[in-house]
Amino acid sequence: MPAVLPPPAPTTLPETATPEAGWRQARTAPSLQEVYASVRVPAHNASFWRKLLAFWGPGLMVAVGYMDPGNWATDLEGGSRFGYTLLSVILISNLFAMLLQHLAAKLGIVTGRDLAQACRDHYSKPVARVLWVLCEIAIAACDLAEVIGSAIALNLLFGLPLTWGVVLTILDVLVVLMFQNKGFRVLESIVAGLIVVIFGCFLYEIIVSRPDWFGILGGLVPQPEVVTTPRMLYIAIGILGATVMPHNLYLHSSIVQTRAFDQDEPGKRMAIKFATIDSTVALFLAFFVNAAILITAAAAFHTNGLQDVADIHDAHKLLAPVLGAGAASVVFAVALLASGQNSTLTGTLAGQIVMEGFLNLRLKPWLRRLITRSIAVVPAFIVALLYGEKGTGELLVLSQVILSLQLSFAVVPLVVFTGSKAKMGVFVNKPWLQTVAWVVSGIIITLNAYLLYQTFFG
């Protein structure tokens, strides 16, 4: 049975905030209590690099969501169909992500609340429950991508049938729990190691694919046909949904609180500074991985007239013969497996944060993980059984579009909260930053509305 969280511990409100004008609740339990403030931070007079090392880690865990298997499906299809054109979408999406993750980190550091707790405090219970349901749908869609991606990787590497691979992913809950009990730094180290594997794999893929570097530079410049071509727009919004992950905003606002920084203004300013550096550098790594997937697809498939390679299985089969490098397909599958397992770790934490934050309920981690994974496994198993490779590939792209459609419901509250002086005090967004944040939100909402129109009336 779910257990109600223990009596909340007091948290420090911003200097200029009051419970009445800002949060309805002056006291709240911290996110992920078992690891809250568990990582020591050096004193203010410590060197820049020592401080950065102390804060380094949460950004990598956030970056995992920007290179999960869902990105592979959209990036592969974008590269094979349209060459380097959609590189600009990946670049813009990453810039959006850097801004939004900065705001998420700032919210958690300043207020001591993650985004889910902030929504529960600010909105009425019905509105908060709707936001919770939408967020759970997003997490299930993300988990669906992880299930399919890991199952495909196991199939490519070991010949395991997709249906068995889907079922096998249920067992990764045990792996997650084993590492979670060893401390947060251990989790961060595992994530960092897997990111190095993914990064190295795609560095190799780019080298052997011999892309057109001038075409890459041209692809970084936005083109109008991205919006005017329906299929290109669909994939572009899928890339946006796969890149700017809604559950990552909840995750980041919580895991920055694992650092034991001083709760005064200088301590919070230092924490915001280094948390922002951490997430921005990590997202540059994610940009490289996403761009590398699309570049590899464009160089290997689009350039050779293979413009219908929208499936991970097809990409795996064709990479080695097209590129003339026998290891290309194996390296591709290894990177996919590392990506799926990495996303499993962070998806577990995001699900726990969202349920505790919105409902003030705490499930045992294994039960929470089992529920989320089961929701994802059932549709993946049915589609794999009935439609095989083609069905799972299409389901992967659809999961990313679902994420994009839910994104607005996480972004708008985040921008509202960090732009409120009553809630953020002296750390409130500056007018220029708030304006940019609203422009980004407007672009996301407009693109999603256009996608819905094209889907149902286009």
VEXZA-38660 format. One record per residue (C-alpha): residue in one letter; y, z, x. Coordinates in Angstrom, 2 decimals, always signed. Layout:
REM VEXZA-38660
SITE   resn         y         z         x
SITE      A         Y         Z         X
...
END
This chain:
REM VEXZA-38660
SITE   resn         y         z         x
SITE      M     +0.00     +0.00     +0.00
SITE      P     +3.53     -0.73     +1.26
SITE      A     +5.29     +2.37     +2.50
SITE      V     +8.97     +3.13     +2.01
SITE      L    +10.85     +3.32     +5.28
SITE      P    +11.58     +6.82     +6.59
SITE      P    +15.03     +8.35     +6.04
SITE      P    +17.55     +6.09     +7.76
SITE      A    +19.12     +7.03    +11.04
SITE      P    +22.90     +6.96    +11.28
SITE      T    +24.49     +3.92    +12.88
SITE      T    +27.99     +3.45    +14.22
SITE      L    +30.31     +1.49    +11.94
SITE      P    +32.97     -0.79    +13.48
SITE      E    +36.17     +1.03    +14.36
SITE      T    +38.25     -0.39    +11.50
SITE      A    +35.52     -0.52     +8.89
SITE      T    +34.84     +1.92     +6.07
SITE      P    +31.69     +2.17     +3.93
SITE      E    +33.70     +1.38     +0.79
SITE      A    +35.55     -1.62     +2.17
SITE      G    +32.70     -2.93     +4.26
SITE      W    +29.05     -2.05     +3.74
SITE      R    +27.98     -0.22     +0.63
SITE      Q    +25.62     +1.88     +2.73
SITE      A    +27.03     +3.94     +5.59
SITE      R    +23.56     +4.69     +6.94
SITE      T    +20.66     +2.38     +7.48
SITE      A    +17.39     +2.35     +9.39
SITE      P    +17.45     +0.08    +12.46
SITE      S    +15.42     -3.10    +12.61
SITE      L    +11.99     -2.98    +14.27
SITE      Q    +12.17     +0.77    +14.77
SITE      E     +9.20     +0.80    +17.14
SITE      V    +11.18     -1.20    +19.75
SITE      Y    +14.76     -0.32    +18.77
SITE      A    +16.91     +0.38    +21.89
SITE      S    +13.76     +0.41    +23.99
SITE      V    +15.08     -1.79    +26.84
SITE      R    +17.44     +0.01    +29.20
SITE      V    +20.77     -1.59    +30.12
SITE      P    +22.51     -0.82    +33.47
SITE      A    +25.88     +0.92    +33.62
SITE      H    +29.17     -0.96    +33.20
SITE      N    +29.76     -1.00    +36.97
SITE      A    +26.43     -2.77    +37.65
SITE      S    +26.44     -6.35    +38.93
SITE      F    +26.68     -9.35    +36.60
SITE      W    +23.11    -10.43    +37.42
SITE      R    +21.60     -7.01    +36.77
SITE      K    +23.25     -6.92    +33.36
SITE      L    +22.17    -10.47    +32.58
SITE      L    +18.59     -9.65    +33.56
SITE      A    +18.62     -6.64    +31.21
SITE      F    +19.81     -8.77    +28.28
SITE      W    +17.67    -11.78    +29.16
SITE      G    +14.79    -12.34    +26.73
SITE      P    +15.85    -12.40    +23.07
SITE      G    +17.40    -15.84    +23.57
SITE      L    +14.07    -17.22    +24.77
SITE      M    +12.33    -15.80    +21.71
SITE      V    +14.93    -17.48    +19.51
SITE      A    +14.62    -20.75    +21.46
SITE      V    +10.91    -20.86    +20.60
SITE      G    +11.84    -21.74    +17.01
SITE      Y    +13.75    -24.74    +18.30
SITE      M    +10.71    -26.26    +20.01
SITE      D     +7.91    -25.42    +17.55
SITE      P     +5.38    -28.02    +16.29
SITE      G     +7.67    -28.93    +13.39
SITE      N    +10.13    -30.39    +15.87
SITE      W     +7.39    -32.55    +17.33
SITE      A     +6.72    -34.39    +14.08
SITE      T    +10.37    -35.18    +13.36
SITE      D    +11.23    -36.03    +16.99
SITE      L     +8.17    -38.27    +17.42
SITE      E     +8.92    -40.21    +14.25
SITE      G    +12.62    -40.42    +15.11
SITE      G    +11.90    -41.77    +18.60
SITE      S     +9.21    -44.26    +17.64
SITE      R    +11.11    -45.67    +14.64
SITE      F    +14.70    -45.65    +15.88
SITE      G    +14.54    -45.39    +19.67
SITE      Y    +17.17    -43.15    +21.24
SITE      T    +19.58    -43.26    +18.25
SITE      L    +18.74    -39.81    +16.89
SITE      L    +19.35    -38.06    +20.23
SITE      S    +22.86    -37.41    +18.96
SITE      V    +21.40    -35.49    +16.01
SITE      I    +19.38    -33.27    +18.37
SITE      L    +22.50    -32.64    +20.48
SITE      I    +24.70    -31.80    +17.48
SITE      S    +21.97    -29.62    +15.96
SITE      N    +21.70    -27.64    +19.20
SITE      L    +25.47    -27.14    +19.34
SITE      F    +25.33    -25.87    +15.76
SITE      A    +22.48    -23.58    +16.77
SITE      M    +24.40    -22.13    +19.73
SITE      L    +27.31    -21.21    +17.47
SITE      L    +25.17    -19.72    +14.70
SITE      Q    +22.96    -17.72    +17.07
SITE      H    +26.11    -16.29    +18.68
SITE      L    +27.26    -15.12    +15.26
SITE      A    +23.81    -13.66    +14.48
SITE      A    +23.75    -11.72    +17.75
SITE      K    +27.27    -10.46    +17.18
SITE      L    +26.43     -9.25    +13.67
SITE      G    +23.44     -7.24    +14.92
SITE      I    +25.24     -5.77    +17.93
SITE      V    +28.45     -4.75    +16.14
SITE      T    +27.08     -3.43    +12.85
SITE      G    +23.59     -2.27    +13.81
SITE      R    +22.26     -4.33    +10.89
SITE      D    +20.20     -7.47    +10.96
SITE      L    +21.14    -10.29     +8.60
SITE      A    +18.54     -9.27     +6.00
SITE      Q    +19.86     -5.69     +5.87
SITE      A    +23.42     -7.00     +5.69
SITE      C    +22.54     -9.16     +2.67
SITE      R    +20.83     -6.23     +0.94
SITE      D    +23.88     -4.03     +1.53
SITE      H    +26.46     -6.60     +0.45
SITE      Y    +24.96     -8.44     -2.50
SITE      S    +23.63     -7.21     -5.83
SITE      K    +19.90     -6.56     -6.04
SITE      P    +19.11     -9.81     -7.98
SITE      V    +21.04    -11.94     -5.48
SITE      A    +19.41    -10.17     -2.52
SITE      R    +15.96    -10.71     -4.04
SITE      V    +16.65    -14.45     -4.49
SITE      L    +17.78    -14.69     -0.86
SITE      W    +14.62    -12.84     +0.18
SITE      V    +12.37    -15.26     -1.73
SITE      L    +14.15    -18.25     -0.19
SITE      C    +13.78    -16.75     +3.26
SITE      E    +10.07    -16.10     +2.71
SITE      I     +9.68    -19.76     +1.69
SITE      A    +11.37    -20.77     +4.95
SITE      I     +9.08    -18.51     +6.99
SITE      A     +6.03    -19.89     +5.16
SITE      A     +7.21    -23.46     +5.89
SITE      C     +7.68    -22.57     +9.55
SITE      D     +4.28    -20.90     +9.65
SITE      L     +2.80    -24.01     +8.04
SITE      A     +4.13    -26.06    +10.96
SITE      E     +2.61    -23.59    +13.44
SITE      V     -0.77    -23.70    +11.68
SITE      I     -0.88    -27.49    +11.61
SITE      G     +0.44    -27.84    +15.16
SITE      S     -2.08    -25.40    +16.62
SITE      A     -4.95    -26.96    +14.64
SITE      I     -4.00    -30.44    +15.85
SITE      A     -3.76    -29.22    +19.46
SITE      L     -7.23    -27.62    +19.25
SITE      N     -8.56    -30.87    +17.78
SITE      L     -7.00    -32.96    +20.55
SITE      L     -8.16    -30.71    +23.38
SITE      F    -11.60    -29.63    +22.20
SITE      G    -12.50    -31.97    +19.34
SITE      L    -12.47    -29.10    +16.84
SITE      P    -12.20    -30.41    +13.24
SITE      L     -8.79    -29.88    +11.67
SITE      T    -10.15    -27.68     +8.90
SITE      W    -11.82    -25.36    +11.41
SITE      G     -8.67    -25.32    +13.52
SITE      V     -6.62    -24.29    +10.50
SITE      V     -9.00    -21.42     +9.71
SITE      L     -9.08    -20.35    +13.35
SITE      T     -5.32    -19.84    +13.40
SITE      I     -5.78    -16.80    +11.15
SITE      L     -7.26    -14.99    +14.15
SITE      D     -4.08    -15.25    +16.20
SITE      V     -2.81    -12.25    +14.22
SITE      L     -5.05    -10.11    +16.42
SITE      V     -3.54    -11.59    +19.58
SITE      V     -0.01    -11.00    +18.31
SITE      L     -0.76     -7.37    +17.49
SITE      M     -2.38     -6.73    +20.86
SITE      F     +0.71     -7.90    +22.74
SITE      Q     +3.17     -6.32    +20.29
SITE      N     +1.71     -2.89    +21.02
SITE      K     +2.37     -3.27    +24.75
SITE      G     +6.16     -3.30    +24.46
SITE      F     +8.90     -5.79    +23.75
SITE      R     +9.37     -6.87    +27.37
SITE      V     +5.71     -7.91    +27.46
SITE      L     +6.24    -10.12    +24.41
SITE      E     +9.34    -11.65    +26.00
SITE      S     +7.43    -12.35    +29.23
SITE      I     +4.60    -14.11    +27.37
SITE      V     +7.11    -16.24    +25.48
SITE      A     +8.93    -17.11    +28.72
SITE      G     +5.65    -18.12    +30.38
SITE      L     +4.69    -20.42    +27.52
SITE      I     +8.17    -21.99    +27.55
SITE      V     +7.73    -22.76    +31.25
SITE      V     +4.44    -24.50    +30.40
SITE      I     +6.10    -26.59    +27.65
SITE      F     +9.08    -27.42    +29.88
SITE      G     +6.83    -28.51    +32.76
SITE      C     +4.66    -30.65    +30.49
SITE      F     +7.61    -32.62    +29.14
SITE      L     +9.23    -32.98    +32.51
SITE      Y     +6.02    -34.78    +33.48
SITE      E     +6.05    -36.89    +30.28
SITE      I     +9.61    -38.06    +30.92
SITE      I     +8.82    -39.00    +34.53
SITE      V     +5.76    -41.11    +33.61
SITE      S     +7.40    -42.72    +30.54
SITE      R    +10.23    -44.22    +32.65
SITE      P    +12.87    -44.19    +29.90
SITE      D    +16.03    -46.30    +29.71
SITE      W    +18.68    -43.89    +31.03
SITE      F    +21.56    -46.00    +29.70
SITE      G    +19.85    -46.02    +26.30
SITE      I    +19.62    -42.23    +26.47
SITE      L    +23.35    -41.91    +27.19
SITE      G    +24.09    -44.27    +24.29
SITE      G    +21.82    -42.29    +22.00
SITE      L    +23.86    -39.13    +22.61
SITE      V    +26.83    -40.80    +20.86
SITE      P    +26.65    -40.41    +17.04
SITE      Q    +26.12    -43.67    +15.11
SITE      P    +27.13    -44.28    +11.44
SITE      E    +23.70    -45.68    +10.49
SITE      V    +22.26    -42.20    +10.85
SITE      V    +23.92    -41.36     +7.52
SITE      T    +23.77    -44.78     +5.83
SITE      T    +20.05    -45.48     +6.44
SITE      P    +17.99    -43.35     +4.00
SITE      R    +14.85    -43.01     +6.15
SITE      M    +16.91    -42.25     +9.24
SITE      L    +18.88    -39.65     +7.29
SITE      Y    +15.66    -38.05     +6.05
SITE      I    +14.36    -37.70     +9.60
SITE      A    +17.80    -36.57    +10.85
SITE      I    +17.90    -33.76     +8.31
SITE      G    +14.32    -32.91     +9.25
SITE      I    +15.50    -32.63    +12.87
SITE      L    +18.38    -30.41    +11.72
SITE      G    +15.95    -28.21     +9.76
SITE      A    +13.56    -28.08    +12.69
SITE      T    +16.32    -27.28    +15.17
SITE      V    +18.56    -24.79    +13.34
SITE      M    +15.91    -22.47    +11.95
SITE      P    +17.04    -20.11     +9.16
SITE      H    +14.59    -17.34    +10.05
SITE      N    +15.89    -17.40    +13.63
SITE      L    +19.23    -16.06    +12.41
SITE      Y    +17.46    -13.03    +10.91
SITE      L    +15.31    -12.67    +14.03
SITE      H    +18.16    -12.80    +16.55
SITE      S    +20.37    -10.34    +14.64
SITE      S    +17.53     -7.84    +14.94
SITE      I    +16.01     -8.29    +18.39
SITE      V    +19.37     -7.98    +20.18
SITE      Q    +19.18     -4.35    +19.05
SITE      T    +16.21     -3.77    +21.34
SITE      R    +18.78     -3.25    +24.12
SITE      A    +20.07     +0.31    +24.64
SITE      F    +23.75     -0.53    +25.12
SITE      D    +26.65     +1.89    +24.56
SITE      Q    +27.78     +1.97    +20.94
SITE      D    +31.51     +1.98    +21.81
SITE      E    +33.80     -1.05    +21.91
SITE      P    +33.33     -1.87    +25.65
SITE      G    +29.55     -1.50    +25.31
SITE      K    +29.42     -3.84    +22.33
SITE      R    +31.68     -6.39    +24.02
SITE      M    +29.38     -6.42    +27.04
SITE      A    +26.32     -6.78    +24.80
SITE      I    +27.89     -9.70    +22.88
SITE      K    +28.84    -11.44    +26.12
SITE      F    +25.42    -11.27    +27.72
SITE      A    +23.48    -11.88    +24.49
SITE      T    +25.53    -15.07    +24.01
SITE      I    +24.86    -16.23    +27.57
SITE      D    +21.16    -15.49    +27.06
SITE      S    +20.85    -17.47    +23.83
SITE      T    +23.04    -20.39    +24.95
SITE      V    +21.09    -20.98    +28.19
SITE      A    +17.79    -20.65    +26.31
SITE      L    +18.92    -23.18    +23.71
SITE      F    +19.80    -25.64    +26.48
SITE      L    +16.13    -25.43    +27.48
SITE      A    +15.16    -26.06    +23.85
SITE      F    +17.49    -29.08    +23.77
SITE      F    +15.71    -30.52    +26.79
SITE      V    +12.30    -30.10    +25.15
SITE      N    +13.40    -31.63    +21.83
SITE      A    +15.19    -34.50    +23.54
SITE      A    +12.18    -35.05    +25.82
SITE      I     +9.83    -35.43    +22.84
SITE      L    +12.09    -38.05    +21.26
SITE      I    +12.75    -39.81    +24.60
SITE      T     +9.02    -39.98    +25.37
SITE      A     +8.34    -41.46    +21.91
SITE      A    +11.18    -43.97    +22.28
SITE      A    +10.14    -45.06    +25.78
SITE      A     +6.40    -45.17    +25.13
SITE      F     +6.30    -46.51    +21.57
SITE      H     +9.60    -47.94    +20.26
SITE      T    +10.23    -49.96    +23.43
SITE      N     +6.71    -51.43    +23.21
SITE      G     +7.00    -52.40    +19.55
SITE      L     +4.97    -49.45    +18.25
SITE      Q     +7.49    -48.27    +15.68
SITE      D     +5.10    -46.65    +13.19
SITE      V     +3.89    -43.81    +15.43
SITE      A     +4.94    -40.90    +13.24
SITE      D     +1.78    -38.86    +13.67
SITE      I     +0.93    -36.47    +16.51
SITE      H     -2.67    -37.74    +16.64
SITE      D     -1.50    -41.34    +17.07
SITE      A     +0.97    -40.30    +19.75
SITE      H     -1.77    -38.47    +21.64
SITE      K     -4.14    -41.44    +21.50
SITE      L     -1.54    -43.97    +22.61
SITE      L     +0.30    -42.06    +25.33
SITE      A     -2.28    -42.50    +28.08
SITE      P     -2.99    -46.25    +27.58
SITE      V     +0.65    -47.17    +26.95
SITE      L     +2.03    -45.20    +29.89
SITE      G     -0.94    -45.88    +32.16
SITE      A     -1.18    -42.19    +33.03
SITE      G     -4.51    -40.56    +32.18
SITE      A     -3.10    -37.04    +32.14
SITE      A     -0.27    -37.87    +29.72
SITE      S     -2.32    -37.21    +26.57
SITE      V     -3.85    -33.98    +27.88
SITE      V     -0.48    -32.62    +29.01
SITE      F     +0.94    -33.52    +25.59
SITE      A     -1.79    -31.51    +23.81
SITE      V     -1.42    -28.51    +26.14
SITE      A     +2.31    -28.38    +25.42
SITE      L     +1.62    -28.59    +21.68
SITE      L     -0.82    -25.67    +21.81
SITE      A     +1.64    -23.58    +23.85
SITE      S     +4.36    -24.41    +21.33
SITE      G     +2.24    -23.35    +18.34
SITE      Q     +1.19    -20.05    +19.90
SITE      N     +4.72    -19.23    +21.00
SITE      S     +6.02    -19.80    +17.48
SITE      T     +3.32    -17.50    +16.12
SITE      L     +4.72    -14.58    +18.12
SITE      T     +8.28    -14.98    +16.90
SITE      G     +7.23    -15.85    +13.33
SITE      T     +5.45    -12.52    +13.08
SITE      L     +8.57    -10.61    +14.07
SITE      A    +10.81    -12.64    +11.73
SITE      G     +8.53    -11.94     +8.76
SITE      Q     +8.55     -8.21     +9.49
SITE      I    +12.35     -8.14     +9.84
SITE      V    +12.94    -10.03     +6.60
SITE      M    +10.61     -7.88     +4.50
SITE      E    +11.94     -4.60     +5.88
SITE      G    +15.54     -5.73     +5.66
SITE      F    +15.62     -7.17     +2.16
SITE      L    +13.16     -4.83     +0.43
SITE      N    +13.42     -1.68     +2.55
SITE      L     +9.61     -1.82     +2.62
SITE      R     +7.40     -1.64     +5.65
SITE      L     +3.95     -3.17     +5.73
SITE      K     +1.57     -2.65     +8.59
SITE      P     +2.13     -5.55    +11.01
SITE      W     -1.43     -6.89    +10.69
SITE      L     -1.17     -6.96     +6.89
SITE      R     +2.24     -8.62     +6.91
SITE      R     +1.01    -11.24     +9.37
SITE      L     -2.17    -11.86     +7.41
SITE      I     -0.22    -12.42     +4.16
SITE      T     +2.22    -14.87     +5.77
SITE      R     -0.49    -16.76     +7.62
SITE      S     -2.67    -16.98     +4.49
SITE      I     +0.20    -18.54     +2.53
SITE      A     +0.46    -21.23     +5.21
SITE      V     -3.28    -21.70     +5.77
SITE      V     -4.22    -22.49     +2.15
SITE      P     -2.07    -25.65     +1.69
SITE      A     -2.78    -26.77     +5.27
SITE      F     -6.53    -26.40     +4.75
SITE      I     -6.46    -28.30     +1.45
SITE      V     -4.39    -31.17     +2.88
SITE      A     -6.54    -31.34     +6.04
SITE      L     -9.69    -31.42     +3.92
SITE      L     -8.46    -34.06     +1.47
SITE      Y     -6.17    -36.28     +3.54
SITE      G     -7.01    -35.58     +7.19
SITE      E     -4.66    -36.52    +10.02
SITE      K     -2.17    -38.55     +7.98
SITE      G     -1.74    -35.82     +5.36
SITE      T     -1.15    -33.05     +7.89
SITE      G     +1.43    -35.19     +9.72
SITE      E     +3.42    -35.79     +6.53
SITE      L     +3.13    -32.11     +5.60
SITE      L     +4.56    -31.22     +9.00
SITE      V     +7.70    -33.32     +8.42
SITE      L     +8.07    -31.99     +4.87
SITE      S     +7.96    -28.40     +6.14
SITE      Q    +10.99    -29.10     +8.31
SITE      V    +12.96    -30.60     +5.43
SITE      I    +12.18    -27.44     +3.41
SITE      L    +13.58    -25.37     +6.28
SITE      S    +16.76    -27.43     +6.30
SITE      L    +17.22    -27.02     +2.53
SITE      Q    +16.98    -23.23     +2.90
SITE      L    +19.31    -23.08     +5.88
SITE      S    +22.54    -22.88     +3.84
SITE      F    +21.39    -19.64     +2.21
SITE      A    +21.20    -17.96     +5.61
SITE      V    +24.23    -19.59     +7.23
SITE      V    +26.81    -18.88     +4.51
SITE      P    +26.21    -15.08     +4.38
SITE      L    +26.28    -14.97     +8.19
SITE      V    +29.66    -16.70     +8.33
SITE      V    +31.02    -14.51     +5.51
SITE      F    +29.93    -11.25     +7.16
SITE      T    +31.13    -12.06    +10.69
SITE      G    +34.45    -13.26     +9.27
SITE      S    +35.08     -9.99     +7.41
SITE      K    +37.32     -7.49     +9.19
SITE      A    +36.10     -4.74     +6.88
SITE      K    +32.58     -5.28     +8.22
SITE      M    +33.21     -6.33    +11.82
SITE      G    +36.40     -4.43    +12.65
SITE      V    +37.96     -5.59    +15.93
SITE      F    +34.99     -7.94    +16.46
SITE      V    +35.80    -10.12    +13.45
SITE      N    +35.67    -13.88    +14.10
SITE      K    +38.93    -15.30    +15.39
SITE      P    +40.54    -17.82    +12.97
SITE      W    +39.52    -20.85    +15.07
SITE      L    +35.92    -19.64    +15.31
SITE      Q    +35.76    -18.93    +11.58
SITE      T    +37.12    -22.40    +10.85
SITE      V    +34.51    -24.05    +13.08
SITE      A    +31.77    -21.92    +11.49
SITE      W    +32.80    -23.04     +7.99
SITE      V    +32.96    -26.69     +9.10
SITE      V    +29.39    -26.40    +10.46
SITE      S    +28.28    -24.76     +7.20
SITE      G    +29.97    -27.51     +5.21
SITE      I    +28.20    -30.23     +7.20
SITE      I    +24.82    -28.55     +6.67
SITE      I    +25.40    -28.13     +2.92
SITE      T    +26.70    -31.72     +2.51
SITE      L    +23.78    -33.28     +4.37
SITE      N    +21.27    -31.28     +2.33
SITE      A    +22.97    -32.24     -0.95
SITE      Y    +22.88    -35.90     +0.10
SITE      L    +19.20    -35.60     +0.98
SITE      L    +18.42    -34.21     -2.48
SITE      Y    +20.37    -37.04     -4.11
SITE      Q    +18.54    -39.68     -2.07
SITE      T    +15.19    -38.05     -2.77
SITE      F    +15.56    -37.90     -6.57
SITE      F    +18.09    -40.64     -7.42
SITE      G    +18.30    -42.92     -4.37
END
